[in-house]
Structure formats: C-alpha cells, structure tokens
C-alpha cells in the first residue's frame, strides 16, 4: 500500500480534528478526504501489528471457531453470564473437555 508521510503541520491538522479533512494538490484540486481513525480502532491496529511482529504462539482459526461454536452450544442450553463464559474459555484454552 502506498504511503504518504505527513509534515508536522499536516499531522497537527489531522490530530486536531474529528471530522474529515480535504486533501488538495498544489493547484487546489481535491484529491481525497481523510477521516481520522477512531482512537479505539487505531489502538486495535497497533496491537494487531505488535502481535504479528512478535514470536508469541498464535491460535489457529479452526480452534477459535471450534471454541466459539462450543460456547454458543452451551449458551443455548443454559444461562450464560460473563463469569461462566470466562471460566469456560479458560477451560477450553487449558484443553479441558467442556
């Protein structure tokens, strides 16, 4: 993906607003509109990049999907509150049969 590195002044303009910013060429023609990232989304992106760059073990998608299916089956059979869900997730991660 191409990147454009902003100047300090351009960075201040973007950081100082929560609304879209017009991006123009030297002749004043509109090229694009930039919308600042939601702070939570920006934090999530940084965390994802950090995890991808780390050597921490990853959980395969199939395993995550199996855990979600199991949690949904249990939720449909019985009441599920946050504490119970977290306990079940802990047990699944530990390899226990639930």
The first five atom37 places (N, CA, C, CB, O) and aatype in JSON, in Angstrom:
{
  "aatype": [20, 20, 20, 20, 20, 20, 20, 20, 20, 20, 20, 20, 20, 20, 20, 20, 20, 20, 20, 20, 20, 20, 20, 20, 20, 20, 20, 20, 20, 20, 20, 20, 20, 20, 20, 20, 20, 20, 20, 20, 20, 20, 20, 20, 20, 20, 20, 20, 20, 20, 20, 20, 20, 20, 20, 20, 20, 20, 20, 20, 20, 20, 20, 20, 20, 20, 20, 20, 20, 20, 20, 20, 20, 20, 20, 20, 20, 20, 20, 20, 20, 20, 20, 20, 20, 20, 20, 20, 20, 20, 20, 20, 20, 20, 20, 20, 20, 20],
  "atom_mask": [
    [1, 1, 1, 1, 1],
    [1, 1, 1, 1, 1],
    [1, 1, 1, 1, 1],
    [1, 1, 1, 1, 1],
    [1, 1, 1, 1, 1],
    [1, 1, 1, 1, 1],
    [1, 1, 1, 1, 1],
    [1, 1, 1, 1, 1],
    [1, 1, 1, 1, 1],
    [1, 1, 1, 1, 1],
    [1, 1, 1, 1, 1],
    [1, 1, 1, 1, 1],
    [1, 1, 1, 1, 1],
    [1, 1, 1, 1, 1],
    [1, 1, 1, 1, 1],
    [1, 1, 1, 1, 1],
    [1, 1, 1, 1, 1],
    [1, 1, 1, 1, 1],
    [1, 1, 1, 1, 1],
    [1, 1, 1, 1, 1],
    [1, 1, 1, 1, 1],
    [1, 1, 1, 1, 1],
    [1, 1, 1, 1, 1],
    [1, 1, 1, 1, 1],
    [1, 1, 1, 1, 1],
    [1, 1, 1, 1, 1],
    [1, 1, 1, 1, 1],
    [1, 1, 1, 1, 1],
    [1, 1, 1, 1, 1],
    [1, 1, 1, 1, 1],
    [1, 1, 1, 1, 1],
    [1, 1, 1, 1, 1],
    [1, 1, 1, 1, 1],
    [1, 1, 1, 1, 1],
    [1, 1, 1, 1, 1],
    [1, 1, 1, 1, 1],
    [1, 1, 1, 1, 1],
    [1, 1, 1, 1, 1],
    [1, 1, 1, 1, 1],
    [1, 1, 1, 1, 1],
    [1, 1, 1, 1, 1],
    [1, 1, 1, 1, 1],
    [1, 1, 1, 1, 1],
    [1, 1, 1, 1, 1],
    [1, 1, 1, 1, 1],
    [1, 1, 1, 1, 1],
    [1, 1, 1, 1, 1],
    [1, 1, 1, 1, 1],
    [1, 1, 1, 1, 1],
    [1, 1, 1, 1, 1],
    [1, 1, 1, 1, 1],
    [1, 1, 1, 1, 1],
    [1, 1, 1, 1, 1],
    [1, 1, 1, 1, 1],
    [1, 1, 1, 1, 1],
    [1, 1, 1, 1, 1],
    [1, 1, 1, 1, 1],
    [1, 1, 1, 1, 1],
    [1, 1, 1, 1, 1],
    [1, 1, 1, 1, 1],
    [1, 1, 1, 1, 1],
    [1, 1, 1, 1, 1],
    [1, 1, 1, 1, 1],
    [1, 1, 1, 1, 1],
    [1, 1, 1, 1, 1],
    [1, 1, 1, 1, 1],
    [1, 1, 1, 1, 1],
    [1, 1, 1, 1, 1],
    [1, 1, 1, 1, 1],
    [1, 1, 1, 1, 1],
    [1, 1, 1, 1, 1],
    [1, 1, 1, 1, 1],
    [1, 1, 1, 1, 1],
    [1, 1, 1, 1, 1],
    [1, 1, 1, 1, 1],
    [1, 1, 1, 1, 1],
    [1, 1, 1, 1, 1],
    [1, 1, 1, 1, 1],
    [1, 1, 1, 1, 1],
    [1, 1, 1, 1, 1],
    [1, 1, 1, 1, 1],
    [1, 1, 1, 1, 1],
    [1, 1, 1, 1, 1],
    [1, 1, 1, 1, 1],
    [1, 1, 1, 1, 1],
    [1, 1, 1, 1, 1],
    [1, 1, 1, 1, 1],
    [1, 1, 1, 1, 1],
    [1, 1, 1, 1, 1],
    [1, 1, 1, 1, 1],
    [1, 1, 1, 1, 1],
    [1, 1, 1, 1, 1],
    [1, 1, 1, 1, 1],
    [1, 1, 1, 1, 1],
    [1, 1, 1, 1, 1],
    [1, 1, 1, 1, 1],
    [1, 1, 1, 1, 1],
    [1, 1, 1, 1, 1]
  ],
  "atom_positions": [
    [[0.85, -1.17, 0.0], [0.0, 0.0, 0.0], [0.9, 1.23, 0.0], [-0.97, 0.0, 1.22], [1.82, 1.32, 0.82]],
    [[0.66, 2.17, -0.89], [1.46, 3.41, -0.89], [1.24, 4.19, 0.4], [1.09, 4.28, -2.1], [0.18, 4.13, 1.02]],
    [[2.27, 4.92, 0.78], [2.19, 5.74, 1.99], [2.59, 7.17, 1.66], [3.1, 5.17, 3.1], [3.4, 7.42, 0.77]],
    [[2.01, 8.09, 2.4], [2.42, 9.49, 2.35], [2.76, 9.89, 3.77], [1.3, 10.42, 1.74], [1.93, 9.77, 4.67]],
    [[3.97, 10.36, 3.97], [4.39, 10.81, 5.3], [4.04, 12.28, 5.43], [5.93, 10.57, 5.53], [4.47, 13.11, 4.63]],
    [[3.27, 12.61, 6.43], [2.82, 13.98, 6.64], [3.91, 14.83, 7.3], [1.56, 14.01, 7.5], [4.77, 14.33, 8.02]],
    [[3.85, 16.11, 7.02], [4.72, 17.05, 7.72], [4.17, 17.23, 9.13], [4.82, 18.42, 6.96], [3.06, 16.8, 9.44]],
    [[4.95, 17.88, 9.97], [4.48, 18.14, 11.36], [3.19, 18.96, 11.33], [5.58, 18.89, 12.18], [2.26, 18.67, 12.08]],
    [[3.14, 19.97, 10.48], [1.96, 20.83, 10.39], [0.73, 20.03, 9.94], [2.22, 22.0, 9.44], [-0.35, 20.19, 10.49]],
    [[0.91, 19.19, 8.93], [-0.2, 18.37, 8.44], [-0.68, 17.4, 9.53], [0.23, 17.58, 7.19], [-1.88, 17.17, 9.69]],
    [[0.26, 16.85, 10.26], [-0.09, 15.95, 11.36], [-0.92, 16.68, 12.41], [1.17, 15.36, 12.0], [-1.91, 16.13, 12.9]],
    [[-0.53, 17.9, 12.75], [-1.3, 18.67, 13.75], [-2.73, 18.93, 13.27], [-0.6, 20.02, 14.03], [-3.67, 18.87, 14.07]],
    [[-2.9, 19.21, 11.97], [-4.25, 19.45, 11.43], [-5.1, 18.2, 11.62], [-4.19, 19.85, 9.94], [-6.24, 18.28, 12.07]],
    [[-4.55, 17.04, 11.26], [-5.32, 15.8, 11.39], [-5.6, 15.45, 12.84], [-4.59, 14.65, 10.72], [-6.7, 15.03, 13.19]],
    [[-4.59, 15.61, 13.69], [-4.79, 15.27, 15.1], [-5.75, 16.22, 15.79], [-3.46, 15.26, 15.83], [-6.33, 15.88, 16.82]],
    [[-5.91, 17.41, 15.24], [-6.74, 18.42, 15.88], [-8.2, 18.38, 15.49], [-6.21, 19.76, 15.58], [-8.97, 19.25, 15.89]],
    [[-8.61, 17.37, 14.71], [-9.99, 17.32, 14.28], [-10.55, 15.91, 14.35], [-10.12, 17.86, 12.86], [-9.81, 14.92, 14.32]],
    [[-11.85, 15.84, 14.45], [-12.51, 14.53, 14.42], [-13.35, 14.38, 13.15], [-13.4, 14.34, 15.66], [-13.99, 13.35, 12.95]],
    [[-13.34, 15.41, 12.31], [-14.09, 15.35, 11.06], [-13.17, 15.16, 9.87], [-14.92, 16.62, 10.88], [-11.95, 15.25, 10.0]],
    [[-13.74, 14.9, 8.71], [-12.95, 14.68, 7.5], [-12.14, 15.92, 7.13], [-13.87, 14.27, 6.34], [-12.55, 17.05, 7.4]],
    [[-11.0, 15.68, 6.52], [-10.1, 16.75, 6.08], [-9.93, 16.63, 4.57], [-8.71, 16.68, 6.82], [-9.65, 15.55, 4.06]],
    [[-10.09, 17.75, 3.85], [-9.86, 17.75, 2.41], [-8.37, 17.69, 2.13], [-10.48, 19.0, 1.76], [-7.58, 18.39, 2.77]],
    [[-7.99, 16.85, 1.18], [-6.6, 16.77, 0.74], [-6.56, 17.33, -0.67], [-6.04, 15.28, 0.81], [-7.26, 16.83, -1.56]],
    [[-5.74, 18.36, -0.88], [-5.67, 19.04, -2.18], [-4.25, 18.99, -2.74], [-6.14, 20.5, -2.07], [-3.27, 18.92, -1.99]],
    [[-4.16, 19.03, -4.06], [-2.85, 19.1, -4.71], [-2.36, 20.55, -4.71], [-2.92, 18.54, -6.17], [-3.1, 21.43, -4.26]],
    [[-1.15, 20.82, -5.19], [-0.63, 22.2, -5.18], [-1.48, 23.2, -5.97], [0.76, 22.21, -5.74], [-1.36, 24.41, -5.77]],
    [[-2.35, 22.71, -6.86], [-3.21, 23.6, -7.65], [-4.58, 23.8, -7.0], [-3.39, 23.03, -9.06], [-5.42, 24.5, -7.55]],
    [[-4.81, 23.19, -5.85], [-6.06, 23.36, -5.13], [-7.13, 22.35, -5.49], [-6.58, 24.7, -5.37], [-8.25, 22.44, -4.98]],
    [[-6.8, 21.39, -6.34], [-7.79, 20.37, -6.7], [-7.92, 19.34, -5.57], [-7.39, 19.66, -8.03], [-6.92, 18.9, -4.99]],
    [[-9.17, 18.97, -5.28], [-9.4, 17.98, -4.23], [-8.97, 16.6, -4.73], [-10.9, 17.97, -3.8], [-9.4, 16.16, -5.8]],
    [[-8.14, 15.94, -3.96], [-7.67, 14.6, -4.29], [-8.36, 13.53, -3.46], [-6.16, 14.52, -4.1], [-8.62, 12.43, -3.94]],
    [[-8.64, 13.86, -2.23], [-9.22, 12.86, -1.33], [-9.75, 13.55, -0.08], [-8.17, 11.77, -0.94], [-9.55, 14.75, 0.13]],
    [[-10.44, 12.76, 0.71], [-10.87, 13.19, 2.04], [-10.29, 12.2, 3.03], [-12.45, 13.28, 2.15], [-10.44, 10.99, 2.87]],
    [[-9.63, 12.7, 4.05], [-9.08, 11.85, 5.1], [-9.97, 11.95, 6.32], [-7.62, 12.24, 5.44], [-10.35, 13.04, 6.75]],
    [[-10.3, 10.81, 6.86], [-11.09, 10.77, 8.08], [-10.2, 10.17, 9.16], [-12.42, 9.94, 7.9], [-9.73, 9.04, 9.01]],
    [[-9.96, 10.89, 10.25], [-9.11, 10.34, 11.32], [-9.68, 9.04, 11.86], [-8.96, 11.36, 12.46], [-10.9, 8.86, 11.93]],
    [[-8.79, 8.13, 12.23], [-9.21, 6.86, 12.81], [-9.83, 7.08, 14.18], [-8.04, 5.89, 12.91], [-9.4, 7.94, 14.95]],
    [[-10.83, 6.28, 14.47], [-11.37, 6.24, 15.82], [-10.22, 5.8, 16.73], [-12.62, 5.27, 15.93], [-9.5, 4.86, 16.38]],
    [[-10.03, 6.43, 17.88], [-8.91, 6.07, 18.76], [-8.88, 4.59, 19.14], [-8.98, 6.89, 20.02], [-7.81, 4.0, 19.22]],
    [[-10.04, 3.99, 19.37], [-10.08, 2.56, 19.7], [-9.61, 1.71, 18.53], [-11.51, 2.14, 20.11], [-8.89, 0.73, 18.72]],
    [[-10.01, 2.08, 17.32], [-9.57, 1.35, 16.13], [-8.08, 1.5, 15.93], [-10.32, 1.83, 14.89], [-7.39, 0.53, 15.61]],
    [[-7.56, 2.71, 16.12], [-6.12, 2.94, 15.99], [-5.35, 2.08, 16.99], [-5.79, 4.43, 16.19], [-4.31, 1.51, 16.64]],
    [[-5.83, 1.99, 18.2], [-5.19, 1.16, 19.23], [-5.24, -0.32, 18.85], [-5.87, 1.38, 20.6], [-4.26, -1.04, 19.04]],
    [[-6.36, -0.76, 18.32], [-6.51, -2.15, 17.89], [-5.54, -2.48, 16.76], [-7.95, -2.43, 17.45], [-4.91, -3.54, 16.76]],
    [[-5.41, -1.58, 15.81], [-4.48, -1.8, 14.69], [-3.05, -1.92, 15.21], [-4.58, -0.65, 13.67], [-2.32, -2.82, 14.79]],
    [[-2.65, -1.03, 16.1], [-1.3, -1.1, 16.67], [-1.06, -2.41, 17.41], [-1.06, 0.08, 17.61], [0.01, -3.0, 17.32]],
    [[-2.07, -2.86, 18.15], [-1.94, -4.11, 18.89], [-1.83, -5.29, 17.93], [-3.15, -4.31, 19.83], [-1.04, -6.2, 18.16]],
    [[-2.61, -5.28, 16.86], [-2.53, -6.36, 15.85], [-1.15, -6.4, 15.21], [-3.61, -6.18, 14.76], [-0.58, -7.47, 15.02]],
    [[-0.61, -5.25, 14.87], [0.73, -5.19, 14.27], [1.78, -5.69, 15.25], [1.06, -3.74, 13.81], [2.72, -6.38, 14.87]],
    [[1.62, -5.33, 16.52], [2.57, -5.79, 17.53], [2.55, -7.31, 17.65], [2.26, -5.15, 18.9], [3.59, -7.95, 17.71]],
    [[1.34, -7.87, 17.66], [1.22, -9.32, 17.79], [1.77, -10.04, 16.57], [-0.24, -9.71, 18.0], [2.41, -11.08, 16.7]],
    [[1.54, -9.49, 15.38], [2.07, -10.11, 14.16], [3.59, -10.13, 14.16], [1.55, -9.38, 12.93], [4.22, -11.07, 13.67]],
    [[4.19, -9.08, 14.71], [5.64, -8.97, 14.72], [6.28, -9.8, 15.84], [6.05, -7.53, 14.86], [7.48, -10.02, 15.82]],
    [[5.49, -10.24, 16.8], [6.04, -10.98, 17.94], [6.21, -12.45, 17.59], [5.14, -10.82, 19.17], [5.7, -12.94, 16.58]],
    [[6.92, -13.13, 18.44], [7.12, -14.57, 18.25], [6.17, -15.38, 19.14], [8.58, -14.95, 18.54], [6.34, -16.59, 19.3]],
    [[5.17, -14.7, 19.72], [4.2, -15.39, 20.56], [3.44, -16.43, 19.73], [3.21, -14.38, 21.2], [3.17, -16.2, 18.56]],
    [[3.11, -17.56, 20.34], [2.34, -18.56, 19.58], [0.96, -18.02, 19.23], [2.21, -19.87, 20.39], [0.35, -17.28, 20.0]],
    [[0.48, -18.39, 18.06], [-0.83, -17.96, 17.6], [-1.82, -19.11, 17.75], [-0.78, -17.48, 16.13], [-1.44, -20.28, 17.81]],
    [[-3.1, -18.75, 17.82], [-4.15, -19.75, 17.93], [-4.76, -19.92, 16.54], [-5.25, -19.33, 18.99], [-5.22, -18.95, 15.94]],
    [[-4.76, -21.15, 16.03], [-5.32, -21.37, 14.69], [-6.8, -21.0, 14.61], [-5.13, -22.82, 14.29], [-7.54, -21.17, 15.58]],
    [[-7.2, -20.49, 13.47], [-8.58, -20.08, 13.24], [-9.56, -21.21, 13.53], [-8.76, -19.6, 11.81], [-10.62, -20.99, 14.11]],
    [[-9.21, -22.42, 13.12], [-10.11, -23.56, 13.35], [-10.38, -23.76, 14.83], [-9.51, -24.84, 12.76], [-11.5, -24.08, 15.23]],
    [[-9.35, -23.56, 15.65], [-9.51, -23.73, 17.09], [-10.41, -22.63, 17.66], [-8.14, -23.72, 17.8], [-11.27, -22.91, 18.5]],
    [[-10.22, -21.41, 17.22], [-11.05, -20.29, 17.69], [-12.51, -20.54, 17.31], [-10.56, -18.95, 17.09], [-13.41, -20.36, 18.14]],
    [[-12.73, -20.96, 16.06], [-14.09, -21.22, 15.61], [-14.73, -22.36, 16.39], [-14.1, -21.53, 14.12], [-15.92, -22.3, 16.72]],
    [[-13.96, -23.39, 16.69], [-14.49, -24.51, 17.48], [-14.87, -24.04, 18.88], [-13.44, -25.65, 17.58], [-15.91, -24.44, 19.41]],
    [[-14.04, -23.2, 19.48], [-14.35, -22.66, 20.81], [-15.63, -21.84, 20.77], [-13.19, -21.8, 21.35], [-16.48, -21.97, 21.65]],
    [[-15.78, -21.0, 19.74], [-16.98, -20.17, 19.64], [-18.23, -21.03, 19.44], [-16.85, -19.18, 18.48], [-19.28, -20.75, 20.02]],
    [[-18.12, -22.08, 18.63], [-19.26, -22.98, 18.44], [-19.64, -23.65, 19.75], [-18.93, -24.05, 17.37], [-20.82, -23.75, 20.08]],
    [[-18.64, -24.1, 20.5], [-18.89, -24.78, 21.78], [-19.56, -23.81, 22.76], [-17.57, -25.33, 22.37], [-20.52, -24.17, 23.44]],
    [[-19.04, -22.58, 22.84], [-19.64, -21.59, 23.74], [-21.08, -21.3, 23.34], [-18.82, -20.3, 23.73], [-21.94, -21.15, 24.21]],
    [[-21.36, -21.22, 22.04], [-22.73, -20.98, 21.58], [-23.64, -22.14, 21.93], [-22.76, -20.73, 20.06], [-24.78, -21.92, 22.35]],
    [[-23.17, -23.38, 21.77], [-23.97, -24.56, 22.15], [-24.33, -24.51, 23.62], [-23.2, -25.85, 21.83], [-25.47, -24.76, 24.0]],
    [[-23.35, -24.2, 24.45], [-23.59, -24.14, 25.9], [-24.55, -23.0, 26.23], [-22.26, -23.96, 26.67], [-25.45, -23.15, 27.06]],
    [[-24.37, -21.84, 25.57], [-25.24, -20.69, 25.82], [-26.69, -21.02, 25.49], [-24.77, -19.48, 25.01], [-27.6, -20.57, 26.18]],
    [[-26.9, -21.81, 24.42], [-28.26, -22.16, 24.04], [-28.89, -23.16, 25.01], [-28.27, -22.74, 22.63], [-30.11, -23.17, 25.17]],
    [[-28.07, -23.98, 25.65], [-28.59, -24.99, 26.59], [-28.88, -24.41, 27.97], [-27.61, -26.12, 26.72], [-29.8, -24.86, 28.65]],
    [[-28.11, -23.44, 28.38], [-28.22, -22.94, 29.74], [-27.89, -21.45, 29.81], [-27.3, -23.73, 30.67], [-27.37, -20.87, 28.86]],
    [[-28.21, -20.86, 30.95], [-27.9, -19.44, 31.14], [-26.39, -19.23, 31.07], [-28.46, -18.93, 32.48], [-25.61, -20.05, 31.57]],
    [[-25.99, -18.13, 30.46], [-24.57, -17.84, 30.33], [-24.33, -16.4, 30.76], [-24.06, -18.08, 28.87], [-24.8, -15.47, 30.11]],
    [[-23.61, -16.22, 31.86], [-23.22, -14.89, 32.26], [-21.72, -14.73, 31.96], [-23.53, -14.62, 33.77], [-21.06, -15.68, 31.54]],
    [[-21.22, -13.56, 32.18], [-19.82, -13.26, 31.86], [-18.85, -14.17, 32.6], [-19.5, -11.8, 32.18], [-17.9, -14.69, 32.01]],
    [[-19.08, -14.36, 33.88], [-18.19, -15.19, 34.68], [-18.15, -16.64, 34.17], [-18.62, -15.17, 36.15], [-17.08, -17.24, 34.07]],
    [[-19.32, -17.18, 33.85], [-19.37, -18.54, 33.35], [-18.66, -18.65, 32.0], [-20.83, -19.01, 33.23], [-17.93, -19.61, 31.75]],
    [[-18.88, -17.67, 31.13], [-18.25, -17.67, 29.82], [-16.72, -17.62, 29.96], [-18.75, -16.49, 28.99], [-16.01, -18.36, 29.27]],
    [[-16.21, -16.76, 30.84], [-14.77, -16.65, 31.03], [-14.19, -17.94, 31.61], [-14.45, -15.48, 31.95], [-13.09, -18.35, 31.25]],
    [[-14.94, -18.59, 32.52], [-14.49, -19.86, 33.07], [-14.44, -20.94, 31.99], [-15.4, -20.31, 34.22], [-13.48, -21.7, 31.92]],
    [[-15.47, -20.99, 31.15], [-15.48, -21.96, 30.05], [-14.33, -21.71, 29.08], [-16.82, -21.92, 29.31], [-13.69, -22.65, 28.61]],
    [[-14.08, -20.46, 28.78], [-12.99, -20.12, 27.87], [-11.64, -20.53, 28.47], [-13.01, -18.62, 27.57], [-10.78, -21.05, 27.76]],
    [[-11.47, -20.29, 29.77], [-10.24, -20.69, 30.44], [-10.05, -22.21, 30.34], [-10.26, -20.25, 31.92], [-8.95, -22.69, 30.07]],
    [[-11.14, -22.94, 30.56], [-11.07, -24.41, 30.49], [-10.77, -24.9, 29.07], [-12.37, -25.03, 30.99], [-9.99, -25.83, 28.88]],
    [[-11.4, -24.25, 28.08], [-11.13, -24.61, 26.68], [-9.65, -24.39, 26.34], [-12.03, -23.8, 25.73], [-9.02, -25.23, 25.7]],
    [[-9.12, -23.24, 26.76], [-7.72, -22.93, 26.49], [-6.78, -23.92, 27.14], [-7.39, -21.53, 26.96], [-5.72, -24.23, 26.61]],
    [[-7.19, -24.42, 28.3], [-6.36, -25.4, 29.04], [-6.49, -26.8, 28.46], [-6.76, -25.42, 30.51], [-5.79, -27.72, 28.88]],
    [[-7.38, -26.95, 27.47], [-7.54, -28.25, 26.84], [-8.54, -29.16, 27.52], [-6.24, -28.93, 26.77], [-8.64, -30.34, 27.17]],
    [[-9.28, -28.63, 28.5], [-10.28, -29.44, 29.2], [-11.48, -29.68, 28.3], [-10.72, -28.76, 30.52], [-11.78, -28.85, 27.43]],
    [[-12.14, -30.79, 28.49], [-13.38, -31.07, 27.77], [-14.52, -30.38, 28.5], [-13.64, -32.62, 27.66], [-14.68, -30.55, 29.7]],
    [[-15.31, -29.58, 27.77], [-16.44, -28.88, 28.38], [-17.73, -29.28, 27.71], [-16.27, -27.35, 28.3], [-18.8, -28.8, 28.09]]
  ]
}
